[in-house]
Amino acid sequence: MKKTNSVTQTDNPTGERKIFGFSPNIINTGIISFLTDCSVKIIYSIMPMFLMSLGASKTSLALIEGIAESTASIFKVISGFWSDKIGKNKPFMLIGYGLSALVLPLYAFVLSPLHVLIIRFTERVGKGIRTAPRDSLIAGSVTNGETGKSFGLQKAMDNSGAIVGPLVAFGLLSFFPGNYRLIMLLAGIPAIIAIFVIIFGLKEVRKSKHELFTKFHFKDFSPKFYLFLGVIFIFTLGNSTDALLMVKANELGIKVAYIPLVYLITSVVSVIMAIPIGTLSDKIGKEKILIVGFVIYAVVYYGFGATSGTGLIVVLFAMYGLYSAATDGIQKAFISDLVDKNKKGTAMGIYNALLGITLLPASLIAGLLYDKVDSNAPFYFGAATAIVAAICMLLFTVYHKKEKQNA
């Protein structure tokens, strides 16, 4: 008998015909993520070098990302709960994606790392507003309990934008070496197109009035949900900004113009593997896939710490894409499976807020280890926390397997 969520999924939540086996909402949400991530990654792939040209240190580089993510995280909880309360996700997505589209081109006019922080914070507020409602819309549009497959598509589309973005950045850098501001000015165009897809392409998942989650209580969520968040906290503490990976690659001998292409390898592997791994997780259990993903991360980060040349960089970035496919979407799918239909927005908000808040100490630790101890230290630290998280996830899985058998 096919395994389904803790709540029954309808065959067609939005009342629309499937496209390639997916709800139109899931397809269109993927397109929106593709366009927006294309804009973000055009900027993100050159941001470390741009900040270094403005005089930022490695610690500043990590802190900008950490502060922006952490301080904007409260919006993830608020928007997630509010979307559950009113039974609508689309307005929050429109506001969140719209805010990001408006501020992304402003990077072209910054004069200091502080200006970057202000814009980055504003853009992250937009992400905070949209993320939980978007994930809730995906979870509510899932058919036949295929959460892993659906979030796998979302991850694949998101990373497809992460492929196109660096390619555009590489092409522009080749024609206009060092002209970061022109690239940033043009980067907002795909994100603006995404707004029209939200307006014309998304449909709210129908919810009756009695299904709405109108009042929050911690007891509304199972102990398993909170234990899983504990595992995620441990792992995220060693999972700092990817900007340090790009800086490390540059220090090992990869030329600045080729950094976007090297990082591109991660996205390509993630795109190829996200849907197959997501589908596999629906069949064998998401817990098993997550354990493997944490172990792969540990190997990658240990590799970045141990290598002293460019020979392994391509392999490590490829493995990093495999880790991404095995964790990012799978974690969200697992959260979706753990909670009831009317609480998915709130649960996604809590999960995404935890990631954002933990990124601040994670980035601070990584930046300080990089600047004050050794350039390899943050990678060894990340590998260690990933192994601890994998062990905790294994214990988590064994405990709840026994719990089910005794029930």
N, C-alpha and C positions, 0 to 999 in steps of 0.2 A: 504493500500500500504506500502511495506517495506521501512523503512527509510535507507538512504545510506549516504555516506560521501558528502562533498562539491564538490568532484570530483567523476566522475564515476569510479567504480572499475570494471575491466574486470573479467570475470568468471575464467580465468586462466592466471594470469600475466606472469608466467614463462613458460607457455606452457607444464607443466608437470602434470601428473595425481595426484589427491589428495590422501593423506594418512590419514585415520580416519577423513576426512572432512577438513584437513588442507593442505596447500601448502607444498611440500617437503622442501622449504626454511625455513618455520616456524618451522617445525619439527626439521630440522638439526640445526637451530639457537638455538633452545631449548636445544639440546644435547650439543652444544658448551658451552652454559651458565651453564648447569648442571656440566660438567667436570671442567670448570674453577672455578665455585663457590665452588665445592667440595674442590679444592686446597686452595682457599682463606679462606674458613670457617674452614678448619683444623687448619690453623694458627690463624685466627681471634678468634676462640673459646678459645684459650689459651693465646692470646696476652696480655690481661689485667693483668693476673697473672704473665706472663713472664716479662712485663715491671715493675710491682711492685717489682719483685725480683731483677731488675736492679736499683731500687731506685727511680723510677718515682713517682711523685705525681698525685693526681686525675686531677689537672689542666694540667699537662704535658700530661697525658693520653688523655684528651679531645683535647688538642691543636695539638698533633701529627696528629690525624685524621683530624681536622679542617684545619690545614695548608696544609697538603697533598692534600686534596680534593679541596680546594680553589685555590691554586696556579696552579694546573693541569687543572682547569676548562676551561681556555682559549682554550685548545686543543679541547674541545668538540664543541665549536663554529667553530673553524677553520676546523676541520675534517668534520663537518656536512655540512658547506657551500661548501667546496672543493668537497665533494662527490656529491652534487647537481650540481656543476659546470661541472664536468667531466662525470656525469651520472654513476658512479661506486661506490659500497660500499665495495666489497670484499677485495680490497687491504688494506683499512684502518683497516678492521677487522683482517686481517692477521698480520699486523704490531702491532696493539694494543694488541691482544691476545698473540702474540709472545713475545713482550716485557715483559708482565706480567709473562709468563711461564719461562722466563730466570731469572728473579730477585727473584721470590718467594723462591727458595731454599737458597738464600743468607741470609735470616733471621737466619739461623743456625749459622752464623759466627759473629753476632753483639756482641758488648761489652758494648754499652751504648744506652740510649734512642735516642741520636742524630743519631746513625747508623740506628736505626729503622725508624726514620723520613726520612732519605735519601732514604732508600729502599722503604718505603711506598710511598714517593713522586714519585719515578720512576715507581712503579707499578700503581699508580693512573694516571700517564701520559699515560700509556698503555690503561687504561680504558677510559681516555679522548679521545684518538684517535679512539677507536673502538665503543664507546657507541652510538653516534648519527648516524653514518652510519649503525650500526646494527639495531637500531630502525627504520631507514628509509627503510632498506631492508624488515623488517617485515611489515611495513605499505604498501610498494609497492607490497607485496606478498599477501595481504589480498584479500579474495574473498567475494563478495556479501555484502560489507560494514561491515563485522563482526570484527571490530577493537577491541572491548572489549573482544570478545572470543579469538582472536589471541594473543593479549597482555596478556590475562589471562593464555594461555598456556605457553607463555614465562616466566611469573612470576612463574607458577607452576614448570616448569623445573628448573628454577633458584633456587627455594627454595628446590627442591628435592636434589640438590647438597648441599644445606645448611643443609639438614638432614643427608646425608651420611658423610659429612665432620666432624661434631662434633662427630658422632658415631665412626669414625676412630680415632679421637683425644681421645675420652673416652677410647677406647680399648687400644690404645698405652700408655695412661697415667696409665691405670691399670697395664700394664705389666712393664712399665718403669716410675715409679713415679718421677715427676720433670725433666725428660729428654726432655725438650722442644726442644732442638736443633736437636735431632734425628727426631722428628716429623716434624719439619720445613724443614729438608733436604728432607724428603720423599714426602712432600706436593706438590711438583711441577710436579709429574708424571701425574696426570689426566689433568693438564693444557697443558702439552706437547701433549698428545693424542688429545686434542681439536684442535690443529693446523692442524692435518691431516684431521679432519672433515671439517674444513674450505676449505682446498685445494681441497678435492675430493667430498664434499657434498653440497656446495653452488653454486647457479647459479644466475648471475646478472639478475635483472628485466630489461626488454627491455625498453629503452627510446629513442625516436627520437631526433635528434639534436635540433630541434626547441623547444623542451620541457625543455631543460636545463636551470637552474637558474644561469645565468652568472654574474649578478651584484646585490649586496645587497642594498636595500633601506628599511628604517624602515616602510615606507608607504606601502610596499608590504604585510604587515601583518595587519590583522583587529584589531580595538580597542578591540574587544572581546578577542583576543589572549593576548594582553598586560594586560587587566584587570584580566584575569585568572592568569597570571604570578604574578600579585600583590597579589592575594589571596595565591598563593603558597609561596611567600616570607614571608608573615605573619605567615603561618603555620610552615614553615621550621625554622624560627627564634627560635622556641621553640622545635625543633626536633633535638636534639644533637646526638652524637654518641651512638650506642647501648651498647658500652663498659661500660657506666655508669650503665645500667640496670644490667649487669652481676656483676659489683662491688657491687652494692646495694644488689643483691641477696646473694652474698657471705657474706656481712656484717650482713645480717639478719639471717645467720646461715646455708646457703647451702654450703656444702663442695666443695672445689676447683675441685675435680675430677668429681663432679656431675653438675658443671656449664654448660659444653657443652650439657648435656642431658636436663637441664632445658630450655636452649635457643633453643634446638631442638624442643620443643613443639610449639614454634612460627612458625617454618618452616613447621611442619606437618599440622597445621591448615591452613596455607596459601596455601599449595599445594592442600589440599582437596577443599578449597573454591574458589581458584583463577578463575578457568574456569567457574563454575556456576555463580559466581558474575559477571564475565566479560560478559557472555552471557545475564544475567539479565540486565546489563547496556546498552546493545545494544537495549533492548526492552523498558525499562522504562526511559532511559536517564542517562547519566553518571554523570550529575550534582547532581542528587538525591543520587546516591551511594557515591559520594565524601563527601557530607554533613554528611551522616551516618558514614563514615569512620573517619572524623575529630572528631565527637562526641565520637566514640569508643576510639580514641587515648586519648582524654581528660579524659575519665573515667579511662583508664589504668594508665596514668601518675599520676592522683590524687591518685589512689590506691597505687602506688609505694611510694608516699609521705606519705600517711596516715597509711599504715600498719607497724606494729612493730614486726611481726613474719613471719614464713615461710608458714603459712596456706594458704594465698591467692596467693602466688607466682606462683603456677602452673596455677591458673585461670587467673591471669594477663598476663602471657606469652601466654596463649592460646588466650585471647582477643587481644593481640598485633598481633598475626598472622592473626586474622580476620580483624583488621585494615589494615594490610599490603595488604591483598587480595583485600580490598575495595578501595585502593588508588594508590599504586605504578603503576600497569599496567593500571588502569583506567585513571590516569592522562595522561599517554602517549597516550592512545587510544583517549582521548578527544582532545589532541593537534593534533593528526593525523586527526581528524574530522574537525578541525578548519582551516586547511591550505590546499593549493593546492598541487597536486601530486609532482610538481617539486620543492617544497620548504620544503618538509618534513624533510630532513636531516638538513637543517639550523634551522628550528623550533625546532627540537629535540635537536640540539646543544645548542641553546639559553636556552631552558628549563633545560637541564642537567647542563649547566654552572651556571645557577641561583641557582640550588640546591647546587652545590659544593661551590660556592662563599659564600652563606648564611650560610653554615655549619661552616665556620670559626668564625663569631661572635656568632653563636648559641653554638658552642662548648666552646668558651671562656667564655660566660655568664654562661653556665651550670657548667663548671669546677670551676670557681670562686665562684659561689653560693654554690657548693658542699664543697669546701675547706674553704671558708671564712665566709659563713653565716650558713648553716645547710645542712646536707645530704639530707633533704627532699625538700629544696628550689628549685632546678632545676626541680623537677618533678611537683611541683605546678606551676612553671612558664610555663612549657610545656603544662600543662592542660589549662592554661589561654589563651595562644596564639592559641591553637587548637579550643577553643570555639569562639574566635574572628574570626578565619578563617572560621568556620562553618557558623557564622552569615553573614560574607561577601559573602560566596558562595551562601547562601540563597537569599540575596539581588541581587546578580549577576544573579541568575536564574530567579527571579521574573521580574527583569528589562528587560531581553532579551526575556522573554516570552511575555511581553506586547509589546515589540518592534516588534516581529514577528506578533502579532495580528494586529498591526497598519499598518504594511507594505502592 
